[in-house]
Amino acid sequence: MNIAKDYFKKQWKNEEFQHSYLEEKVKLDIEYQLANLKKDIQSQKSKEELIK
């Protein structure tokens, strides 16, 4: 196993790390979805397509 995976596994045992990691992941997921929504709006997709 590589060094990064080992380090991540060790850090994952820390509750504060888990919380921070998951919080940051949610933020990135939301930013990604927002960017896609903006792109879809700019391409003038219909309201029905945007809601999906």
Stockholm file with secondary structure:
# STOCKHOLM 1.0

chainA/1-52         MNIAKDYFKKQWKNEEFQHSYLEEKVKLDIEYQLANLKKDIQSQKSKEELIK
#=GR chainA/1-52 SS CCHHHHHHHHHHTSHHHHHHHHHHHHHHHHHHHHHHHHHHHHTTCCHHHHHC
#=GC SS_cons        CCHHHHHHHHHHTSHHHHHHHHHHHHHHHHHHHHHHHHHHHHTTCCHHHHHC
//
